[in-house]
Amino acid sequence: MKYLVMVQGSQADYEAMSGKPSADSPAWSEKELQAMFAFMSELNNDLAESGELVDGQGLTEPAQTRFVSRDKDGRPVITDGPYGETKEVLAGYWVLDCESLERVTEIALRISECPSPEGVVDPPVVIRPLQDASGGEV
């Protein structure tokens, strides 16, 4: 079964990683960033070796996003991020092919152990089964 495993972040989190702290996001040191990257690299390598990793990516900061929609008359509305009404956005994801929900939950727990500076509030890791075109699970 395939699952989408997601981690969230905010513009403030990305800014903290570049050394600009805020009330909710203390600045990351170079050593803390390197520890996070090493953790993620080891995790991805382990998942690739086990054959469970289908894809995984970190995403750029919300300030580099674009929101595309249509207004009530069908005209396009294009807005650049970040969005004031949204505190957290998708920061990264993995598509995993795991034998069970229990196994993907073990992986999500491991992801939640990623090192970060003291005072950082880690958002939950979100797991969602993938659905095929007919509505069944992949």
Buried (B, 14 or more C-beta within 10 A) or exposed (E): BBBBBBBBBBBBBBBBBEEEBEEEBBBBEEEBBEBBEEBBEEBEEEBEEEEBBBEBEEBEBBEEBEEEEEEEEEEEEEEEBBEEEEBBBBBBBBBBBBEEEEBBBEBBEBBEEBBBBEEBEEBEBEBEEBEEEEEEEB
